[in-house]
Amino acid sequence: PQPQPHPQLQPHPQPQPHPHPHSHPQTHSHPQPHPQPHPHPQPQPQPHPHPHPQPHSHPQPHPQPHPQPQPQP
């Protein structure tokens, strides 16, 4: 018997590339540019309300050390 010729293989249909269901969002473009940083106002030098006290001047000088009593000869 005549061998049946192989039926022509149906050409595989080209698979349709799956469209990305979620299109990659564009890189988030910041619609609002960053606000310019507020320039720091130059701090006004505050006058010292409390003047620095002078270094504590000891009004009382240290008492002289008691002289050792001379031993009686």
Secondary structure, DSSP 8 states (H G I E B T S, - for coil): --------------------SS--------SS----------------SS--------SS-------------
